[in-house]
Amino acid sequence: MINHEVRTHKSAEDFPIEEHLAHKIAKVAADKVEVPADTKDMIINRIIDNASVAVASVVRRPVTSARVIAQAHPVSEGGATIFGVDGNYSAEWAALANGTAVRELDFHDTFLAAEYSHPGDNIPPLLAVAQHKGLDGKALIRGIATGYEIQVNLVKGICLHEHKIDHVAHLGPSVAAGIGTMLDLDVDTIYQAIGQALHTTTATRQSRKGLISSWKAYAPAFAGKMAIEATDRAMRGEGAPAPIWEGEDGFIAWMLHSPERTYTVPLPADGEEKRAILDTYTKEHSAEYQSQAPIDLARRMKDTLAEKGLDTKDVESIVLHTSHHTHYVIGTGANDPQKMDPNASRETLDHSIMYIFAVALEDGTWHHVDSYAPERANRPETIELWHKISTVEDPEWTRRYHSHDPNEKAFGAKAVITFKDGTVVEDEMAVADAHPLGARPFAREQYINKFRTLAEGLVSKEEQDRFLAAAENLENLTDLRELNIVLDDDAIAAAPETPKGVF
C-alpha cells in the first residue's frame, strides 16, 4: 500500500492532475490486477448477505416506495432487475430500489475506522450496471473488489463525521471507481466520474441525527444512483469540478476541516491485489454496528443475572463504558431525547444503544422485526429499565476503536449493572460474536443460514436454492439476472399501498 498525503492546493499552485486523489483512485480502478481467491470468496458471501437483508425488507414501506418508483422506469433493452419482482428496469432506478432494500434494516456489512461505512452499499449499483451492460460474473467480481477497496481506504484516511458530513460521501466515488473497473474505462474517464460522484453525493449527517427517518435507507442508494449517472456523463465526455478533494474551494477546504488539514489515504500500488473487503465484517443483528457486541454482551449478562438470582426490575442503573463514537452517536452523549422515546421511529431506536441493550438484556435475543415493534418498545418495564441506562466515553475503548491493529481494534463496551441493594455485576465484550475475531465468526455456512432464515416464508425453497447456486457459481455466471430473487406472490402482495407520486 502507498500512503498518499491529500491537502488543499491554491488555484495558482502547480498541482498536476496525476497528483489529484481522484486520479490516483482512477489508476487503482483501471489496474487489471487479478482478484485473489479469498477476496472472490468474500464477495460471494456479501452478495448472499445483501440478498438476505434485501429480501427481509422488500415489503416494508420505504422499500416498497423505492420499488414502485423504479418500476415506473421499465426498459425494453438491457436494464437491471429489482429485488422481489420480475422485469427489466432502468439501471439507476433499479440501483435505488435495491440499495434501499439492502440498507433498510441496518443489517449488512460494516467497516469502521476514521469514518464509518457500509461497503456492501457498493453492490446494488454495481450489479445494476453489470446487468444492464450484459457483463459476466468475473467483471462483477472485479468491480466489487474495486468498490470495497476504494471505500475502505477512504474510510481509513478521511473522517467525515467530525464535520457532520454523511459517510455516503465516500460511497459515490467508490461506486464510480467500481463501475470504471467493470467497464474497463480509461483512467481519465474514471477520474471525471469520481469527481462528479463526490460532488453530487455530499450531504450532512442530519439523516442520522434526532428523529431519524427512512432517508437513512435511501441515502446510500441515492449515492449509488448518482454514481451511475456521473459515470454515464463522464463516458460522454462531460467533466467534473477539479481538483475535487484538494481544490481551493473544494471538499477538504470547505466541507471538511479546513485548507490547513492534511489527510493520509492508503491505496494499493500498481499491480497490488485488492483485499480490503477482508477487513470488513457483517452483522448478526439488525442494528447499528456499535450495538452488535453490546447485544451479545447483554445476552451473556442475562444468563449471568439468572445464575445469580438477580432480576432486571431491581436494577438501579446501567452504565456502558464505551468509545467516543458509541457514546456520542448512539449513546446518551448524543443528547437526543428521541433515543429515549418509546414512540420514536424504528430508525431512531436502531441508533439508541440504551434501548437496544435494555431489550437484549430482557429478552436474551434480538430480532429484526419483533425487537423494534411498537408494542415491544412501549412495555412499561422496558421503558423503566431503558431510562436507567447511560453511556460514558472511556479513552481506552476509543483508542481501541481507532487502532490499526486488527487484533486489538474493538467496537464493544463494558457494562456495569448496579442493583438497588448495592450488588454490582460487570462484564465486557470487545467484538461481536460474528466478528472475524469473535466467538462465532461468520463463514459461508453462516451467510447461507442468515439468507435462509430471513427468506423463510417470503421466498420459495426452490427459488432460494436457485439463487444460492448462482451466487456460489459467480465466477462462471454469464447471466447476472440470476442474482435477482423473486418473492412468492402472497409475500409481495403483503406490501403496503403507497400514495401516488410524480412517477
N, C-alpha and C positions, 0 to 999 in steps of 0.2 A: 504494500500500500504506500502511496505517496501522500504526505500531508501538504495541503495547499493553503496558503495564507490568503484570506479574502478580506479586502477592506475597500473603503470608498476612495475613488480617484477623482480629482477635479477634471473638468472637461478639457482643460488646457494641457493636462499631463499626457505624456506619451505612454499609452496603455494599449498595446497591440491586442487584437482580437484573440490571439492564441492564449493570452493570459486571463481572459474572461472565464469565470467559473462555468458559465453556460457552455462555453466552447470546450472546456475540459470534460464536462459531463457528456457532451455530444460525442467526443472522441471515445469515451468509455462505451457509450451506446453503439457506436459504429464498429467497435472492435469485434472481429468474428471469432474470438476465442471460444473453444468448445465449453459446454456446460458440464461440470463434473457430475459424477453419478449421484453423490449424496445430495447435491442441490436439486437434481431432477427428481429424486425420490421425495424430497420435502415439498417440492412444487406440487406433486400429485397429492400429497397429504393436505395441502392448503386448498387445492381445488375441491377436494372432498369436504373439507371443513367449511368452506364458503357455502357450498351447496347445502350442507346441513342446516346452517342458521338461516339461509335464504328460504328454504322450504318451510321452516318453522314459522317464518314471519309473513309468508305470502298473503294470508287472508287478514292480516292486520290492516287497520285503516290507512296509515301513511304509505304502506307498501302498495295497497290496493289503489290508492290515488295515483302513485307513480306509474303503476302498471297500466291503468286506464289511460293516462296521458300518453304513455309510449304506444299503446295500441291505436291511438289516433294517428300514428305515423307509420302505416304499413308501407312496404315496398314490394315491387313486382320482381326486381332483380337483386341478387345479393341479399343484403340485410342480415340482421342478427336475431337471436331468439330471446324470449323473455321467460324467466323462471315461472313455472306453473302452467303455462299455456303453450299451445301450438302457434305457428305462424312466423313470418319474417317481417322484421320491423327495422326502421332506420337505426343505424348502429349507435348514434349518440344518444337517442332516446331509450334504446334498449339498455345502454350502459347506465343511464339514470335510474331506470326501474330496477335493474339487477343490483346496482350499487346500493340503493336504498334498502332493498331486501336483505342484503348481506349485513348492513350496518345497523338495522333497526333494533335488534335485540342486544347489541353490545356484547357479542358472543363469539367473535372470531379473533384472529391473531393480533399480537401487540409487539411493539418494540419501544423501550423507554431508555433514554439517555439524556443528552442536554435538552431534548424536546420529546414529545410524546408522539405516537403514531400507531396506526393500524395498517401495516403494509399490505395485508390482504385486500385492501381497497383498490390496489392496482389491478387485481384480476378481472373484475367485471368490465371495465373499459377495454382492456387488452383483449379479452376474449371476444367482445363485441366486434372490435375491428378485425380480429383474425377470422371470425365467422363471415363478416361482410366481404372480406377480400379473398375468401376461399383458401386461407392458409392451412397448413397441417400442424400436427402436434409438436413437431420439432421446432417450428417457428414460434409457436406459442410459448414453449419452454424457454427459448432464448429471450423472448420479450419479457416474460415474468421474471426471469433471473435478473435482467437489467432493472426492471421496475423496483424490485426489492433492493438491489444493490444501491441505487441512487437514493431512494428514500431513507434507507437505514443510515447511509453515510451523511446525508444532510441532517438527519436527526442527531447523529453523533456530534456534528460540528456547529450547528446553528440553533440556538434557543429562540423560539418564537413566543412562548407563553409569558416570558419575562416582560414582553412588551405588548401583551394582550392580543397577539395575532394568533388566529386559529391554526392548528397543525396541518390543515389541508393545504397550506401554502407550500409545503414540501411535496405534496401529492401530485399537484398539477405538473411540475417539472419531471417527476419520476415516471408518470404515465406517458408524457410526451417522449421521454427517452426510450421507454419500453416499446412504444409504437415504432419509433425510429429503428430500433433493433429488428423488430419483426418484419418491417417493410424494406429493410436493407437500404435505408435512406443515407444520403451523404452527410458528412459532418455539418456542413453549413445549413442544410435544411433542418436537421435536428436542433442545431443551435437556435435558429429562429423560432422553432416550435416551442422549445424550452422557455425562451424569453416571453413569448406570448402567453404560455400556460401559467407562468408565475404571475405575470401582470394581471391576468383575469381571474385568479383564484385566491387573491389576498383578501381576508376578511377578519373581523375582530372575534375575540373569544366569547362574546356575549351569547353565542349559541350554546355555551356550556356553563353559563352563569345565571344565578337567580332561578326563575321559573323556566326550566329547560323545556323546549318544545320539540316537535317532530323534525324541526330543521336539523337537529343533531344527526339524524339518519340521512337526511338529504345532502348535507354539506359535502362529504367526500364523494358522493355520487355526482353531484354538480361539478366538482373539481375534475372528475374523470371525463364528464361530458365536455367541459371546456377544453381539456387537453386534446380530445379528439378533434374538436373544431379548430384549435390552434394549429395542430399538425396538418389538417386539411388546407388551411390558408397558407401555411409555410410551403407546402408542396406545390402550391400555385404561384410561388414566388413572392408572397407577402412577408414583410419583415416585422421584427419586434423592437420595442424600445431597448436600447443597448448603451452601455453595459447594464443589464437589468438588476443584478445584485450590487455592483460596485459603482454605479453612476452617481454623479454629484447630487442628483435629485432621485436617486434610486432606492432600492429596497432597504439596504443596510442603513443608509443615511437618514431616512425619514420614517420607515416602518419599524425598524429595529432600534438598536441602541443609539447610534449617532455616527457621524463621519469619523469619529475617533476610534471606534471599535474595530478590532481585527478578529476575524473568526478563522478557525482552522478546520478544514473539511478534508477528510481522508477519501481518496479514490483509488481504485485499482490502477496499477501501472499497465502499460501496453502489454498485452498477452497474458495478463494475470486473470486467473479464474474468478468468476463471480460467485461468492459463497455467503453473502450477507444474510440470505434467508435463514441460514443455520444459526444465526444469532437471535432469531425471533422465537416467540413462544405463543401458544394458543391458550384458550380459556376452557376450563371445565365448567365454569359457572357463567350465567348470563348477568354480568355486572362489570363495572369499571375495573381495569386490571388491578389497581391497588387494593381492590376488595377480594381478590382471589385467595391470597394467603390468609387474610383475616377470616374469610368464610370457613376455610379448612381449620383454622385455629379455633374458631367458635364451635365447630362440630366436635373437635377433640376436647375442648373445655366442657362441653355439655356432658360428655361421658365422665370427666373428672368430677364435676359437681355431683353427678348422680352417685358416683362411688363414695363421695364424702357425705352424702345425705343432705346436700345443700339445694335450696330452691331459689330460682331467679326472683320470686316475689319478695325475697328477703334481701335483695341487693340494695346497698346504699349508693354505690357509684361504680362506674366502669371507666377507666382511663386507658386509652390506646396511645402508647408511646410509639411514634412513627416518623416517617420522613416529612420533609418540607412539603412535598407535593401532596401527599395524602392529607396532611393537616390543613393546608390552605385551599385545596381544590375540592376534596370530598369530605373534609372534616369540619370541626367547629371553627377552625381558623378561617374558613370561607366567609363567616358571618352572614350566611344565607338562612334566614328564618324558614324558607321553603324546605330546607333539608330536614326540618323537624315537624313538618306539616303532614298529617296522615292523608290529607286530600290533595297532596301535590301530584304532579304528573308522574307517570312511570319513569320518564327520562330523568326527572329530578331525584326520585328515590334511588335510581341506579347510581346517582352521584352523591349519595348520603351514606357514608360508612357507618354512621350511628344507627340508621335504620337497618342496614344490611347485617351488622353484627348482632343487633337485637334479635332479628328474625332467625338468623342462623343458630344463635345460641339457644333460642326457644325450641326450634324445630329439629335441629341437628341435620339439616339438609338444605338444599337450595333448588328452586325450580323456576324456569324462565317465565312461567305464567303465574303459578299459584303464589309465589313469594311476593309478587307485586300487586296481587288482586286488591281492589279497594277494601273488601271485607277483611282481608288479612292485615292491611295497613291500619285499619281502624279498630282492631281489637284493643280494648282498654288496657289489658295487662301489657300488651306490646308497646303501646304509647307510653305507659308509665316507665317501662324498662328503657326504651329508646331515649327518653328525655333525661335519663341518668348517665348517659354515655357522652364522653367528651374526648377530644384528641389533643395531644401536645406534640410539638416537634422535638425530636431527640436528635442532636447533631450526629450521633453515630449512625442512626438509620439513614439520615440524609447523606452522610458520607458513603455508606454502602450503596445507596440508590445510584449515586453518580460514579461509583467505582468502575474502572475499565477492566478490572479483573473479573471474569465471569464466575469464578469460584467464590467471590465474596459479594458480588452485586446482588442486592436484595430489595424486595418490594413488600416487605412484611411489617410486622408490628409486635410489640409486647403488650399484652393485655393484663391490667391489674384490676381484679374484681374485689371490691371491698363490701362485706356484708354488714348488716346493721348491728350484729353482735361483735364486730371488730375482726372477724375472720377475713383473711386476705388470701386469695388464690391468684397466682401469677403463671403465665405461660407465654411463650413467644414462638413465632414461626417466620423464617426468613423468606422462603419461597413457597409458592403454592404446590400442592401435591402433583399437579400435572406439569409443572415446570421441568425442563430437562434435568435439573438437579434436585427435583422434588421426590416425594415418597413413591409416586406412581407416574413416572414420566409418560407423556403421550407418544405412542408409536402408531404404525399403520392400524393395528388392531383397535386402538382407542379411537382413532379418527373414524374408522368404519362403524364402530359401535355408536359413536355420537351421531353419525348420519342416520343409522337405522332407528335409533331412539327418537330422534326429532322428526323423522319421516313417517313414523308409525301412525296409522290412521289417516294420513294425508296422501301418501304415495303407495301404489300397489307394490307387492313384493317383487313382481316381475320387472316393474319399472326401476325399483331400487337396484335389483341385480344388474339390469342392463346398464344403468348409469355407472355403477361401481366398476364393472368390467371395462367400460370405455375409459374411465378415468385412469385405471391402473395400466391401461394399454396406451397411455397418452403419446408416448414417443412414436408409436406406429399409427396413430389415428390420422386419417385423411379427411374425415368429415367432422369438424368441430361442433356441429349441431348436436352430435351425440352427447355432448356435455350438458345439454339442457335437460330439465326434469319437468314432466307434465304431471300435475296433481290429478287425483281422482275427481270425477265430475262433482260428486257430492261435496268434496272438500273445497273446491274452488267456488262452488255455489254458495258457500257459507260466508264469502267475503262481503263486507258491508256495501250498501249502495253509497255512491259518492255523488255530491252535488255536481251539476254541470259546470265546467269551467270554460276557458277560452276555446280549448280544442274539443 
